[in-house]
C-alpha cells in the first residue's frame, strides 16, 4: 500500500482481511502450587486405588510408616534424593529388599495418581530392589495331619477351611469370600483375587466333602466359610501349631498351605505353566520359585553318572583325548632315528593299515 493511499484513507485488501478475521486469545489456567503430605494423598485416593481388604490394610500401614520417616514433610515434588533416603532408612530398620519393594510399590502407585491429578509435578524413578530367592517352607504329610487334627479339636469350620486351602492352593481371603454360586458341580471359581483375574479350578474329593455344611438349624450362611473371619482363623491356627510343637517356626502361617499345594503339584510332575494357572499367579516368575522342586526330569542324569564307562580290551579304561590343534605347515623334525627304528610316513602308515 502506498503512502498516498494511506494519507487519503483508502482501505486496502490487507487491512480488510485482517479486520474481518477473528483472533482468539487463550490463557493457561494458573494454578496455585500446593504441597501435601504422603498421608494426605493417601486419604484422598485410597478408596480409589485399593479395594477393601487385608491388602488395603497393609498398604495403609506402609504409607503410615513412610509418612513417619519423612517426618510429615509437605512437598509439591517428590525428588530422587528423598526416595533414596527413604529406601536407605527402611534398610537400616532391617527391611529386606522384598519388603522394601512392596512398600515402594504402594508409594509409587499413590504418587503416580497424585501426579496424574496435578497434585505434584514431578516423580522419581522407582527401581525394583534385587530380591533373594529365599527358602520356601511347606508342610510334610505328617505335619499336616498333626496340625489339622489340633485345628479340628478346636473348630470344625476351621478344619474344613484348612483342608480347602491346602488342596485348592487359594489365598485365605479368596476362600473366605466364596459364596455358593461360586461352586458349580466339580469346580470352584475365585472371582475376587489379588491379581484381579478370576480363575476356575477342579476340586479334589476331600474338598468336595469339606464344602458341605453339616445340617444345622437356622438360616444357611452366604458361603461355605463365611462363618469365620481371618482373625478368628489365625487365632485358632496359632493355638494349634503351638500345641503340635511348631510354635517357634515363624513360617508356619496359614499362607504355608498355598506353598504346600504348589510344591505338591510341582513334585507330582505338573508343569510350571499349569501350576501358574492353578494358583492364579499374574506372572510366571512368581511360580518359578517352585521350579527347583521339579526334579523328575533330572532323574535320567543320575543314571548316566552311575553307569560305568565302556571297558577297553587291552586296558581298564579308555580315555579319549581331544586332538591338539596343529598348524598347516608342520615344522620339520631334526630328530634322528635310532638304529633299527623305521621312519614312519603318512603313506607308510596307510600301506600298513591296508595290509592289516
Phi, psi and omega in degrees: 000136185277164178295327179295318180296322178294316181296324181279354178075028178282125179288148179247160177298328182296310182291330178294314179295322182292319183287333181279339180284148180262125181254125180252133177248128179244144181236132175291140179290131180266117181253144177287131179282116181251162178238149185224156168269157178299320180297324179292319177296321179295319178297328182283328190238002185296320182286342178275321187271331186230137175282158177295142180148188184295323180298318178296324177296318178296318179298320178300320177294319179299311182295323178298319178294319179296318178296325179290321178295323180281001178059034178066024183295140177264143184211152172250349177215130180260103187272172185292324181294323177297318179294317180297318178295324179295314179296319178299320179293319178297321179292323177295332178280001177094011178289134175284167179298325178296318179293319178299319180298320179294319180289322179289330176296318178294317180294318180298317179298320180292314183292324178296323176293317179296323178293319180294326180275357177086012180284325175232156188243011173202151181233147174277173177266118179269120178247130181290130178285144181288125182259142176278144176281094184284169179285133180260122181270135173220162185276136169282166184298319181290325177296319178298316182298315182293318182293316182292327177295318179293324178293319182296327178296336181263323183201123177292325178294320179293325177294314179301318179296321181296316178297318180297319182295317185285332180269337179262335182072013181280167176282158183299316180296327178293321180289317182293335181273001181291142170240169187295330179292343179281351183248112182234117179053249185256016185228156177231139182246135177251115183261323181261099184236165180294321182280349182083004180249126179283157179208156179230131181228154175285160182254146173283169182297319182286335173292320177300328180284318187284342178279351176278120179283141175294150181297123180226158176276152177102191186281140179289135179293166184293329181213176184292336184232020184286351177288339183257150169251166179299318182296318179296315181295318180296323178296315177297319179300312183295321178294318182292318182290330175291325180294323184267010175087018179250014184296330182278350182272105184286353177270351178274080177242168181306331181293345179295337178293327175292317176298320182295317178298315181297317182295323180291324177296314182293315180295335179277001176096007177285133183290157188300322181297319178290324176297321177300316179295321181295316183279339181080029177290138181288325180235153180291334180299329177294320181286334182295348176298337181260001187296331183293345179278347181276081184261001183298323181289347182263356182298327179296335178295322179296320179299318179295319183290326183275343179285125181292153178291163179294139183263130179284162182288320186257354182221161181289325184215130178259120181247123180266120180263146179289137180294140181282147179285133179236154179281164182298321180254107181284139179293147179290139179267127180266001183289129179277143181282147179287157177302135180084356181261127181275144177281127181262129176239163179302319180295321179295323179294322179294319180296321181292325180290325178292320181296328178293000000 
